[in-house]
Amino acid sequence: MTVTESIIIAIVEGITEFIPISSTGHMIITEKLLQMPEDEFTKVFTVAIQLGAILAVVVLYAKKFFNFSQWQFYVKLAVAVLPALIIGFLFSKKIDALLDSSQTVAISMLAGGIILIFIDKAFKNPEVHNEREVSFAKAFIIGIWQCVAMIPGISRSAASIIGGMQQKLTRSAAAEFSFFLAVPTMLAATVYKLYKYTKENGAFSSEQIKLLSIGNIVAFAVALLAIKFFITFLKKHGFRVWGVYRIIVGIALLVLIYSGWIKS
């Protein structure tokens, strides 16, 4: 992996991580278009730079994350992340295998796009307007919804936001809870991947550390802008445009796969 490739992948991660269009799917597509090697470091890099993205959430919502008097907030996140920790641990090998499938990404992009087109009309009359009103039961159910995103191309943010809206959260409240939930979820996934990589391959080289550092810094800066943009856009326009975008990308990806430009 070159420095340029690490910057491109980090930009893609920063833009797409908190928007319901699948960061994993976009990074897989980008890697294949750049013809990057499918080695273990590339795989761990795409997970590790999520640290930069989640740091953007912590910075933007610092008052919430460092208000230790509101202990219920942390417990709700712990309850919500539990399903992902269990399923991720039990099925990690099968999930890793899916990450090599461009066809899975394309189909997931299409399916998710169709759902997002109708999602605003599907869940009307929300009752929960902020995370303080989210019960422990609702948090757990949203966490179960999040697990659907272990299929590449689904989108963690899309799955958890839809789960939030299904649990009567407003669009903005569901999006913000999805952001909060990303922190423990992605932190756990990153730590596990880094541990697994170093256990099997030894310590990172100085060049790999440089690439990881650059990737995280770029992902952090881009994610800061993406989160602010998404919340503002979501309040005004909803999810329909993201559904249309996903369908276009899914169809384009299938065309590239069956024309031989990208391996399935």
PAGU-103695 format. One record per residue: x, y, z of N, C-alpha, C in turn; chain; residue in three letters. Coordinates in steps of 0.2 Angstrom, whole numbers, plus 5000, padded with zeros to 4 digits. Example, Ala and Ser with C-alpha at 12.3 -4.5 7.8 and 13.67 -1.06 7.14 Angstrom:
2
[r [5066, 4972, 5039], [5062, 4978, 5039], [5066, 4984, 5039], "A", "ALA"]
[r [5064, 4989, 5035], [5068, 4995, 5036], [5064, 5000, 5039], "A", "SER"]
This chain:
264
[r [5004, 4994, 5000], [5000, 5000, 5000], [5004, 5006, 5000], "A", "MET"]
[r [5003, 5011, 4996], [5006, 5017, 4995], [5003, 5023, 5000], "A", "THR"]
[r [5006, 5028, 5001], [5004, 5034, 5005], [4997, 5036, 5001], "A", "VAL"]
[r [4998, 5037, 4995], [4992, 5040, 4991], [4986, 5035, 4992], "A", "THR"]
[r [4987, 5029, 4991], [4982, 5024, 4992], [4979, 5024, 4999], "A", "GLU"]
[r [4983, 5025, 5004], [4981, 5026, 5011], [4976, 5032, 5012], "A", "SER"]
[r [4978, 5037, 5009], [4974, 5044, 5009], [4968, 5043, 5006], "A", "ILE"]
[r [4968, 5040, 5000], [4961, 5039, 4996], [4956, 5034, 5000], "A", "ILE"]
[r [4959, 5029, 5003], [4955, 5024, 5007], [4952, 5028, 5013], "A", "ILE"]
[r [4956, 5032, 5016], [4954, 5036, 5022], [4949, 5041, 5021], "A", "ALA"]
[r [4950, 5044, 5015], [4944, 5049, 5013], [4938, 5046, 5012], "A", "ILE"]
[r [4938, 5040, 5009], [4932, 5036, 5007], [4929, 5034, 5014], "A", "VAL"]
[r [4933, 5032, 5019], [4931, 5030, 5025], [4927, 5036, 5029], "A", "GLU"]
[r [4931, 5041, 5029], [4928, 5047, 5033], [4922, 5050, 5030], "A", "GLY"]
[r [4921, 5050, 5023], [4915, 5052, 5020], [4909, 5047, 5021], "A", "ILE"]
[r [4910, 5041, 5021], [4905, 5036, 5021], [4903, 5032, 5027], "A", "THR"]
[r [4907, 5033, 5032], [4906, 5029, 5039], [4900, 5031, 5042], "A", "GLU"]
[r [4898, 5037, 5042], [4892, 5039, 5046], [4886, 5041, 5041], "A", "PHE"]
[r [4887, 5040, 5035], [4881, 5041, 5030], [4879, 5034, 5028], "A", "ILE"]
[r [4872, 5033, 5027], [4870, 5026, 5026], [4871, 5023, 5019], "A", "PRO"]
[r [4877, 5023, 5017], [4879, 5021, 5010], [4884, 5015, 5010], "A", "ILE"]
[r [4886, 5013, 5016], [4891, 5008, 5017], [4898, 5010, 5016], "A", "SER"]
[r [4902, 5011, 5022], [4909, 5013, 5021], [4913, 5007, 5019], "A", "SER"]
[r [4911, 5001, 5022], [4915, 4995, 5020], [4914, 4993, 5012], "A", "THR"]
[r [4908, 4994, 5010], [4907, 4993, 5003], [4910, 4997, 4998], "A", "GLY"]
[r [4911, 5004, 5000], [4914, 5009, 4996], [4922, 5007, 4996], "A", "HIS"]
[r [4924, 5005, 5002], [4932, 5004, 5003], [4933, 4998, 4999], "A", "MET"]
[r [4929, 4993, 4999], [4930, 4987, 4995], [4931, 4989, 4987], "A", "ILE"]
[r [4926, 4993, 4985], [4925, 4995, 4978], [4932, 4999, 4976], "A", "ILE"]
[r [4933, 5003, 4981], [4939, 5008, 4979], [4946, 5004, 4979], "A", "THR"]
[r [4946, 4999, 4983], [4952, 4995, 4983], [4953, 4991, 4977], "A", "GLU"]
[r [4947, 4988, 4974], [4947, 4984, 4968], [4949, 4989, 4962], "A", "LYS"]
[r [4946, 4995, 4962], [4947, 4999, 4957], [4954, 5002, 4956], "A", "LEU"]
[r [4957, 5002, 4962], [4964, 5004, 4963], [4969, 4998, 4962], "A", "LEU"]
[r [4966, 4992, 4961], [4970, 4986, 4960], [4975, 4985, 4966], "A", "GLN"]
[r [4972, 4987, 4972], [4977, 4986, 4978], [4977, 4978, 4980], "A", "MET"]
[r [4983, 4976, 4982], [4984, 4969, 4984], [4979, 4967, 4990], "A", "PRO"]
[r [4977, 4961, 4990], [4972, 4959, 4995], [4976, 4956, 5000], "A", "GLU"]
[r [4980, 4959, 5004], [4984, 4956, 5009], [4981, 4958, 5016], "A", "ASP"]
[r [4984, 4955, 5021], [4982, 4956, 5028], [4982, 4963, 5030], "A", "GLU"]
[r [4988, 4966, 5028], [4988, 4973, 5031], [4983, 4978, 5028], "A", "PHE"]
[r [4981, 4977, 5022], [4976, 4981, 5018], [4969, 4980, 5022], "A", "THR"]
[r [4968, 4973, 5024], [4962, 4972, 5027], [4962, 4975, 5034], "A", "LYS"]
[r [4967, 4975, 5038], [4967, 4978, 5045], [4967, 4985, 5044], "A", "VAL"]
[r [4970, 4988, 5039], [4970, 4995, 5038], [4963, 4998, 5037], "A", "PHE"]
[r [4959, 4995, 5033], [4952, 4997, 5032], [4948, 4997, 5039], "A", "THR"]
[r [4950, 4993, 5043], [4947, 4993, 5050], [4950, 4998, 5055], "A", "VAL"]
[r [4956, 4998, 5055], [4960, 5002, 5060], [4959, 5010, 5059], "A", "ALA"]
[r [4958, 5012, 5053], [4957, 5019, 5052], [4950, 5021, 5054], "A", "ILE"]
[r [4946, 5017, 5056], [4939, 5018, 5059], [4940, 5022, 5066], "A", "GLN"]
[r [4946, 5021, 5069], [4948, 5025, 5075], [4948, 5032, 5074], "A", "LEU"]
[r [4950, 5034, 5068], [4950, 5041, 5067], [4943, 5044, 5066], "A", "GLY"]
[r [4939, 5040, 5062], [4932, 5042, 5061], [4928, 5042, 5068], "A", "ALA"]
[r [4929, 5037, 5072], [4925, 5038, 5079], [4928, 5043, 5083], "A", "ILE"]
[r [4934, 5045, 5082], [4937, 5051, 5086], [4933, 5057, 5084], "A", "LEU"]
[r [4931, 5058, 5078], [4927, 5063, 5076], [4920, 5064, 5080], "A", "ALA"]
[r [4917, 5058, 5081], [4911, 5058, 5085], [4912, 5060, 5092], "A", "VAL"]
[r [4917, 5058, 5095], [4919, 5060, 5102], [4920, 5067, 5102], "A", "VAL"]
[r [4924, 5070, 5097], [4925, 5077, 5098], [4919, 5081, 5097], "A", "VAL"]
[r [4915, 5080, 5092], [4909, 5083, 5090], [4904, 5083, 5096], "A", "LEU"]
[r [4904, 5077, 5099], [4899, 5076, 5105], [4902, 5076, 5111], "A", "TYR"]
[r [4908, 5080, 5112], [4912, 5079, 5118], [4908, 5080, 5125], "A", "ALA"]
[r [4903, 5085, 5125], [4899, 5086, 5131], [4895, 5080, 5133], "A", "LYS"]
[r [4893, 5076, 5128], [4889, 5070, 5130], [4894, 5064, 5132], "A", "LYS"]
[r [4900, 5063, 5129], [4904, 5058, 5130], [4908, 5059, 5137], "A", "PHE"]
[r [4909, 5065, 5139], [4913, 5066, 5145], [4908, 5069, 5151], "A", "PHE"]
[r [4902, 5068, 5150], [4897, 5070, 5156], [4896, 5063, 5160], "A", "ASN"]
[r [4901, 5062, 5164], [4900, 5056, 5168], [4895, 5055, 5173], "A", "PHE"]
[r [4891, 5061, 5174], [4885, 5061, 5179], [4880, 5057, 5175], "A", "SER"]
[r [4880, 5057, 5169], [4874, 5053, 5165], [4876, 5046, 5164], "A", "GLN"]
[r [4877, 5042, 5169], [4879, 5035, 5168], [4875, 5031, 5164], "A", "TRP"]
[r [4869, 5032, 5164], [4864, 5028, 5160], [4866, 5028, 5152], "A", "GLN"]
[r [4869, 5034, 5150], [4871, 5035, 5143], [4876, 5029, 5141], "A", "PHE"]
[r [4881, 5028, 5146], [4886, 5023, 5144], [4883, 5016, 5145], "A", "TYR"]
[r [4879, 5015, 5149], [4876, 5008, 5150], [4872, 5007, 5144], "A", "VAL"]
[r [4868, 5011, 5141], [4864, 5010, 5135], [4868, 5008, 5129], "A", "LYS"]
[r [4874, 5012, 5129], [4879, 5010, 5123], [4882, 5003, 5124], "A", "LEU"]
[r [4883, 5001, 5130], [4886, 4994, 5132], [4880, 4989, 5130], "A", "ALA"]
[r [4874, 4991, 5132], [4869, 4986, 5130], [4868, 4985, 5123], "A", "VAL"]
[r [4868, 4991, 5119], [4867, 4991, 5112], [4873, 4988, 5108], "A", "ALA"]
[r [4879, 4988, 5111], [4884, 4985, 5107], [4885, 4978, 5108], "A", "VAL"]
[r [4882, 4975, 5113], [4882, 4968, 5115], [4881, 4963, 5110], "A", "LEU"]
[r [4875, 4964, 5106], [4874, 4959, 5101], [4879, 4959, 5095], "A", "PRO"]
[r [4882, 4965, 5094], [4888, 4965, 5089], [4894, 4961, 5091], "A", "ALA"]
[r [4895, 4962, 5098], [4901, 4959, 5100], [4900, 4951, 5100], "A", "LEU"]
[r [4895, 4949, 5102], [4893, 4941, 5102], [4893, 4939, 5095], "A", "ILE"]
[r [4890, 4942, 5091], [4889, 4939, 5084], [4896, 4940, 5080], "A", "ILE"]
[r [4899, 4945, 5081], [4906, 4947, 5078], [4911, 4941, 5080], "A", "GLY"]
[r [4911, 4940, 5087], [4915, 4935, 5089], [4914, 4928, 5086], "A", "PHE"]
[r [4908, 4926, 5086], [4906, 4919, 5084], [4906, 4918, 5077], "A", "LEU"]
[r [4905, 4923, 5073], [4905, 4922, 5065], [4911, 4926, 5062], "A", "PHE"]
[r [4916, 4928, 5065], [4921, 4932, 5062], [4924, 4930, 5056], "A", "SER"]
[r [4925, 4923, 5055], [4928, 4920, 5049], [4924, 4921, 5043], "A", "LYS"]
[r [4917, 4919, 5045], [4912, 4920, 5039], [4911, 4927, 5037], "A", "LYS"]
[r [4912, 4932, 5042], [4911, 4939, 5040], [4917, 4941, 5036], "A", "ILE"]
[r [4923, 4939, 5038], [4929, 4940, 5034], [4929, 4938, 5027], "A", "ASP"]
[r [4926, 4932, 5026], [4925, 4929, 5020], [4921, 4933, 5015], "A", "ALA"]
[r [4915, 4936, 5018], [4911, 4940, 5014], [4914, 4947, 5012], "A", "LEU"]
[r [4919, 4949, 5015], [4923, 4955, 5013], [4926, 4955, 5007], "A", "LEU"]
[r [4927, 4949, 5004], [4931, 4948, 4998], [4926, 4948, 4992], "A", "ASP"]
[r [4919, 4948, 4993], [4914, 4947, 4988], [4911, 4954, 4986], "A", "SER"]
[r [4913, 4956, 4980], [4910, 4962, 4977], [4903, 4961, 4975], "A", "SER"]
[r [4901, 4955, 4973], [4894, 4954, 4972], [4890, 4955, 4978], "A", "GLN"]
[r [4892, 4953, 4984], [4888, 4953, 4990], [4887, 4961, 4991], "A", "THR"]
[r [4892, 4965, 4990], [4892, 4972, 4991], [4887, 4975, 4986], "A", "VAL"]
[r [4887, 4973, 4980], [4882, 4976, 4975], [4875, 4974, 4977], "A", "ALA"]
[r [4874, 4968, 4978], [4867, 4966, 4980], [4864, 4970, 4986], "A", "ILE"]
[r [4869, 4970, 4991], [4867, 4974, 4998], [4866, 4981, 4996], "A", "SER"]
[r [4870, 4984, 4992], [4869, 4991, 4990], [4862, 4992, 4987], "A", "MET"]
[r [4860, 4988, 4983], [4854, 4988, 4979], [4848, 4987, 4984], "A", "LEU"]
[r [4848, 4982, 4988], [4843, 4980, 4993], [4842, 4986, 4998], "A", "ALA"]
[r [4848, 4989, 5001], [4848, 4994, 5006], [4845, 5000, 5003], "A", "GLY"]
[r [4846, 5002, 4996], [4844, 5007, 4993], [4836, 5007, 4992], "A", "GLY"]
[r [4834, 5002, 4990], [4826, 5001, 4990], [4823, 5003, 4996], "A", "ILE"]
[r [4826, 5000, 5002], [4823, 5001, 5008], [4823, 5008, 5010], "A", "ILE"]
[r [4829, 5012, 5009], [4830, 5019, 5011], [4825, 5023, 5007], "A", "LEU"]
[r [4823, 5021, 5001], [4818, 5026, 4997], [4812, 5026, 5001], "A", "ILE"]
[r [4810, 5021, 5004], [4803, 5021, 5007], [4803, 5021, 5015], "A", "PHE"]
[r [4809, 5022, 5018], [4810, 5022, 5025], [4807, 5028, 5029], "A", "ILE"]
[r [4807, 5034, 5025], [4804, 5040, 5029], [4796, 5039, 5029], "A", "ASP"]
[r [4793, 5035, 5025], [4786, 5034, 5025], [4784, 5028, 5029], "A", "LYS"]
[r [4789, 5024, 5030], [4787, 5018, 5034], [4787, 5019, 5041], "A", "ALA"]
[r [4791, 5023, 5044], [4790, 5025, 5051], [4788, 5032, 5053], "A", "PHE"]
[r [4782, 5032, 5054], [4779, 5039, 5055], [4778, 5040, 5063], "A", "LYS"]
[r [4776, 5046, 5065], [4774, 5048, 5072], [4779, 5045, 5077], "A", "ASN"]
[r [4786, 5048, 5076], [4791, 5046, 5081], [4789, 5049, 5088], "A", "PRO"]
[r [4791, 5045, 5093], [4790, 5047, 5100], [4796, 5049, 5104], "A", "GLU"]
[r [4802, 5047, 5102], [4808, 5048, 5105], [4812, 5053, 5102], "A", "VAL"]
[r [4814, 5058, 5105], [4817, 5064, 5102], [4825, 5065, 5104], "A", "HIS"]
[r [4827, 5061, 5109], [4834, 5062, 5110], [4836, 5055, 5114], "A", "ASN"]
[r [4843, 5054, 5115], [4845, 5048, 5118], [4843, 5047, 5125], "A", "GLU"]
[r [4841, 5052, 5128], [4839, 5052, 5135], [4833, 5048, 5136], "A", "ARG"]
[r [4829, 5048, 5131], [4822, 5045, 5130], [4823, 5037, 5128], "A", "GLU"]
[r [4829, 5035, 5126], [4830, 5028, 5123], [4830, 5024, 5129], "A", "VAL"]
[r [4826, 5019, 5130], [4826, 5014, 5135], [4831, 5009, 5134], "A", "SER"]
[r [4833, 5005, 5139], [4838, 5000, 5138], [4835, 4994, 5133], "A", "PHE"]
[r [4829, 4993, 5133], [4826, 4988, 5128], [4827, 4991, 5121], "A", "ALA"]
[r [4825, 4997, 5120], [4826, 5000, 5113], [4833, 5000, 5111], "A", "LYS"]
[r [4838, 5001, 5116], [4845, 5001, 5114], [4847, 4994, 5112], "A", "ALA"]
[r [4845, 4989, 5115], [4847, 4982, 5114], [4844, 4981, 5107], "A", "PHE"]
[r [4838, 4982, 5105], [4835, 4981, 5099], [4839, 4984, 5093], "A", "ILE"]
[r [4840, 4991, 5094], [4844, 4994, 5089], [4851, 4991, 5088], "A", "ILE"]
[r [4854, 4988, 5094], [4860, 4984, 5093], [4859, 4978, 5089], "A", "GLY"]
[r [4854, 4975, 5089], [4852, 4969, 5085], [4852, 4971, 5078], "A", "ILE"]
[r [4848, 4977, 5076], [4848, 4979, 5070], [4855, 4980, 5067], "A", "TRP"]
[r [4859, 4983, 5071], [4866, 4985, 5069], [4870, 4979, 5066], "A", "GLN"]
[r [4868, 4973, 5069], [4872, 4967, 5067], [4870, 4965, 5059], "A", "CYS"]
[r [4865, 4967, 5057], [4864, 4966, 5049], [4869, 4969, 5045], "A", "VAL"]
[r [4872, 4974, 5048], [4878, 4977, 5044], [4884, 4973, 5043], "A", "ALA"]
[r [4884, 4968, 5047], [4890, 4964, 5046], [4891, 4961, 5039], "A", "MET"]
[r [4885, 4961, 5035], [4885, 4959, 5028], [4888, 4965, 5024], "A", "ILE"]
[r [4894, 4965, 5021], [4897, 4971, 5018], [4892, 4974, 5013], "A", "PRO"]
[r [4891, 4980, 5013], [4887, 4984, 5008], [4880, 4986, 5011], "A", "GLY"]
[r [4879, 4983, 5017], [4872, 4985, 5021], [4873, 4992, 5024], "A", "ILE"]
[r [4878, 4993, 5027], [4880, 5000, 5031], [4878, 4999, 5038], "A", "SER"]
[r [4883, 5000, 5042], [4881, 5000, 5049], [4877, 5006, 5051], "A", "ARG"]
[r [4878, 5012, 5049], [4874, 5018, 5050], [4867, 5017, 5048], "A", "SER"]
[r [4866, 5014, 5042], [4859, 5013, 5039], [4855, 5008, 5043], "A", "ALA"]
[r [4859, 5002, 5045], [4855, 4997, 5049], [4853, 5000, 5056], "A", "ALA"]
[r [4858, 5003, 5059], [4856, 5006, 5066], [4851, 5012, 5066], "A", "SER"]
[r [4852, 5016, 5061], [4847, 5021, 5060], [4840, 5019, 5059], "A", "ILE"]
[r [4839, 5014, 5054], [4833, 5011, 5053], [4830, 5007, 5059], "A", "ILE"]
[r [4835, 5004, 5063], [4833, 5001, 5069], [4830, 5006, 5074], "A", "GLY"]
[r [4833, 5012, 5074], [4831, 5017, 5079], [4824, 5020, 5077], "A", "GLY"]
[r [4823, 5021, 5070], [4817, 5023, 5068], [4811, 5018, 5069], "A", "MET"]
[r [4813, 5012, 5069], [4808, 5007, 5070], [4806, 5007, 5078], "A", "GLN"]
[r [4811, 5009, 5082], [4810, 5010, 5089], [4807, 5017, 5091], "A", "GLN"]
[r [4804, 5020, 5086], [4800, 5026, 5087], [4805, 5032, 5088], "A", "LYS"]
[r [4811, 5032, 5086], [4816, 5038, 5087], [4815, 5042, 5081], "A", "LEU"]
[r [4816, 5049, 5081], [4815, 5053, 5076], [4821, 5052, 5071], "A", "THR"]
[r [4821, 5055, 5065], [4827, 5054, 5061], [4834, 5056, 5064], "A", "ARG"]
[r [4833, 5062, 5066], [4840, 5065, 5069], [4842, 5061, 5075], "A", "SER"]
[r [4837, 5059, 5080], [4839, 5056, 5086], [4842, 5049, 5084], "A", "ALA"]
[r [4839, 5045, 5079], [4841, 5039, 5077], [4848, 5039, 5074], "A", "ALA"]
[r [4849, 5045, 5070], [4856, 5046, 5067], [4861, 5047, 5073], "A", "ALA"]
[r [4860, 5051, 5078], [4864, 5053, 5083], [4866, 5047, 5087], "A", "GLU"]
[r [4860, 5043, 5089], [4862, 5037, 5093], [4866, 5032, 5089], "A", "PHE"]
[r [4865, 5032, 5082], [4869, 5028, 5078], [4877, 5030, 5078], "A", "SER"]
[r [4878, 5037, 5078], [4885, 5039, 5079], [4888, 5037, 5086], "A", "PHE"]
[r [4884, 5038, 5091], [4886, 5036, 5098], [4888, 5029, 5098], "A", "PHE"]
[r [4883, 5024, 5095], [4884, 5017, 5095], [4890, 5015, 5091], "A", "LEU"]
[r [4892, 5019, 5086], [4898, 5018, 5082], [4905, 5017, 5086], "A", "ALA"]
[r [4905, 5022, 5092], [4911, 5022, 5095], [4913, 5015, 5099], "A", "VAL"]
[r [4909, 5012, 5103], [4911, 5006, 5106], [4911, 5000, 5101], "A", "PRO"]
[r [4907, 5001, 5096], [4906, 4995, 5091], [4913, 4995, 5087], "A", "THR"]
[r [4915, 5001, 5084], [4921, 5001, 5080], [4927, 5001, 5084], "A", "MET"]
[r [4927, 5003, 5090], [4933, 5003, 5094], [4934, 4995, 5096], "A", "LEU"]
[r [4929, 4991, 5097], [4930, 4984, 5099], [4932, 4981, 5093], "A", "ALA"]
[r [4929, 4982, 5087], [4931, 4979, 5080], [4939, 4980, 5079], "A", "ALA"]
[r [4941, 4987, 5080], [4947, 4989, 5078], [4953, 4985, 5083], "A", "THR"]
[r [4951, 4986, 5089], [4956, 4982, 5094], [4957, 4975, 5093], "A", "VAL"]
[r [4951, 4972, 5091], [4951, 4964, 5090], [4955, 4963, 5083], "A", "TYR"]
[r [4954, 4967, 5078], [4958, 4966, 5072], [4965, 4967, 5073], "A", "LYS"]
[r [4967, 4973, 5077], [4974, 4974, 5078], [4978, 4969, 5082], "A", "LEU"]
[r [4974, 4966, 5087], [4977, 4961, 5091], [4978, 4954, 5087], "A", "TYR"]
[r [4973, 4953, 5083], [4973, 4947, 5079], [4979, 4947, 5074], "A", "LYS"]
[r [4980, 4953, 5071], [4985, 4954, 5066], [4992, 4954, 5069], "A", "TYR"]
[r [4993, 4957, 5074], [5000, 4957, 5078], [5001, 4950, 5080], "A", "THR"]
[r [4996, 4946, 5082], [4997, 4940, 5085], [4999, 4935, 5080], "A", "LYS"]
[r [4997, 4936, 5074], [4998, 4931, 5068], [5004, 4934, 5064], "A", "GLU"]
[r [5005, 4940, 5064], [5010, 4943, 5059], [5016, 4947, 5063], "A", "ASN"]
[r [5016, 4948, 5069], [5021, 4951, 5073], [5019, 4959, 5073], "A", "GLY"]
[r [5024, 4963, 5075], [5023, 4970, 5076], [5022, 4973, 5069], "A", "ALA"]
[r [5019, 4979, 5069], [5019, 4983, 5063], [5026, 4986, 5061], "A", "PHE"]
[r [5027, 4986, 5055], [5034, 4990, 5053], [5033, 4997, 5053], "A", "SER"]
[r [5038, 5001, 5053], [5038, 5008, 5053], [5034, 5011, 5048], "A", "SER"]
[r [5034, 5008, 5042], [5031, 5010, 5036], [5023, 5009, 5037], "A", "GLU"]
[r [5021, 5003, 5040], [5014, 5002, 5041], [5012, 5007, 5046], "A", "GLN"]
[r [5016, 5008, 5051], [5013, 5013, 5057], [5012, 5020, 5054], "A", "ILE"]
[r [5017, 5022, 5049], [5016, 5028, 5045], [5009, 5028, 5041], "A", "LYS"]
[r [5008, 5023, 5038], [5002, 5023, 5034], [4995, 5023, 5038], "A", "LEU"]
[r [4996, 5019, 5044], [4990, 5019, 5049], [4989, 5026, 5052], "A", "LEU"]
[r [4994, 5030, 5053], [4994, 5036, 5056], [4991, 5041, 5051], "A", "SER"]
[r [4993, 5041, 5045], [4991, 5045, 5040], [4983, 5044, 5039], "A", "ILE"]
[r [4982, 5038, 5038], [4975, 5035, 5037], [4970, 5038, 5042], "A", "GLY"]
[r [4972, 5037, 5049], [4968, 5039, 5054], [4967, 5047, 5055], "A", "ASN"]
[r [4972, 5051, 5053], [4972, 5058, 5053], [4967, 5060, 5048], "A", "ILE"]
[r [4968, 5058, 5042], [4963, 5059, 5036], [4956, 5058, 5037], "A", "VAL"]
[r [4955, 5051, 5040], [4948, 5049, 5041], [4945, 5053, 5047], "A", "ALA"]
[r [4949, 5056, 5052], [4946, 5060, 5057], [4944, 5067, 5054], "A", "PHE"]
[r [4948, 5070, 5050], [4947, 5076, 5047], [4940, 5076, 5043], "A", "ALA"]
[r [4940, 5071, 5038], [4935, 5070, 5034], [4928, 5069, 5037], "A", "VAL"]
[r [4929, 5064, 5042], [4923, 5062, 5046], [4919, 5068, 5050], "A", "ALA"]
[r [4923, 5073, 5052], [4921, 5079, 5055], [4916, 5082, 5051], "A", "LEU"]
[r [4918, 5083, 5045], [4914, 5087, 5040], [4908, 5083, 5038], "A", "LEU"]
[r [4909, 5077, 5037], [4904, 5072, 5034], [4898, 5072, 5040], "A", "ALA"]
[r [4899, 5071, 5046], [4894, 5071, 5051], [4890, 5077, 5051], "A", "ILE"]
[r [4893, 5083, 5051], [4890, 5089, 5051], [4885, 5090, 5045], "A", "LYS"]
[r [4888, 5088, 5040], [4884, 5088, 5033], [4878, 5084, 5034], "A", "PHE"]
[r [4879, 5078, 5036], [4874, 5073, 5036], [4868, 5074, 5040], "A", "PHE"]
[r [4869, 5077, 5046], [4864, 5078, 5051], [4860, 5084, 5048], "A", "ILE"]
[r [4863, 5089, 5045], [4859, 5095, 5043], [4855, 5093, 5037], "A", "THR"]
[r [4858, 5089, 5032], [4855, 5086, 5026], [4849, 5082, 5028], "A", "PHE"]
[r [4850, 5077, 5033], [4845, 5073, 5035], [4838, 5076, 5038], "A", "LEU"]
[r [4839, 5081, 5042], [4834, 5085, 5044], [4829, 5088, 5039], "A", "LYS"]
[r [4832, 5090, 5034], [4829, 5093, 5028], [4826, 5089, 5023], "A", "LYS"]
[r [4830, 5083, 5021], [4828, 5079, 5015], [4827, 5072, 5017], "A", "HIS"]
[r [4828, 5069, 5022], [4827, 5062, 5024], [4832, 5058, 5020], "A", "GLY"]
[r [4830, 5052, 5019], [4834, 5046, 5016], [4834, 5045, 5009], "A", "PHE"]
[r [4829, 5047, 5006], [4827, 5045, 4999], [4833, 5046, 4994], "A", "ARG"]
[r [4837, 5052, 4995], [4842, 5053, 4990], [4848, 5048, 4991], "A", "VAL"]
[r [4849, 5045, 4997], [4854, 5040, 4999], [4852, 5034, 4996], "A", "TRP"]
[r [4845, 5032, 4996], [4842, 5026, 4993], [4844, 5026, 4985], "A", "GLY"]
[r [4842, 5032, 4982], [4843, 5032, 4975], [4851, 5031, 4973], "A", "VAL"]
[r [4855, 5035, 4977], [4862, 5034, 4976], [4865, 5027, 4977], "A", "TYR"]
[r [4862, 5023, 4982], [4864, 5016, 4983], [4862, 5012, 4977], "A", "ARG"]
[r [4856, 5013, 4974], [4854, 5009, 4969], [4858, 5010, 4963], "A", "ILE"]
[r [4860, 5016, 4961], [4864, 5018, 4956], [4871, 5015, 4956], "A", "ILE"]
[r [4874, 5015, 4962], [4880, 5012, 4964], [4880, 5005, 4963], "A", "VAL"]
[r [4875, 5002, 4966], [4874, 4994, 4965], [4873, 4992, 4958], "A", "GLY"]
[r [4869, 4995, 4954], [4869, 4993, 4947], [4875, 4994, 4943], "A", "ILE"]
[r [4879, 5000, 4945], [4885, 5001, 4941], [4890, 4996, 4943], "A", "ALA"]
[r [4890, 4994, 4950], [4895, 4989, 4952], [4894, 4982, 4949], "A", "LEU"]
[r [4887, 4980, 4948], [4885, 4974, 4945], [4888, 4974, 4937], "A", "LEU"]
[r [4887, 4980, 4934], [4889, 4980, 4927], [4897, 4979, 4927], "A", "VAL"]
[r [4901, 4982, 4932], [4908, 4982, 4932], [4910, 4974, 4933], "A", "LEU"]
[r [4906, 4971, 4937], [4908, 4964, 4939], [4907, 4960, 4933], "A", "ILE"]
[r [4901, 4960, 4930], [4899, 4956, 4924], [4903, 4957, 4918], "A", "TYR"]
[r [4906, 4963, 4918], [4910, 4965, 4912], [4917, 4964, 4913], "A", "SER"]
[r [4919, 4961, 4919], [4925, 4959, 4920], [4930, 4964, 4923], "A", "GLY"]
[r [4928, 4970, 4924], [4932, 4976, 4927], [4934, 4975, 4934], "A", "TRP"]
[r [4929, 4972, 4938], [4930, 4970, 4945], [4929, 4963, 4946], "A", "ILE"]
[r [4933, 4960, 4950], [4932, 4953, 4951], [4926, 4952, 4956], "A", "LYS"]
[r [4922, 4947, 4955], [4916, 4946, 4959], [4918, 4943, 4966], "A", "SER"]
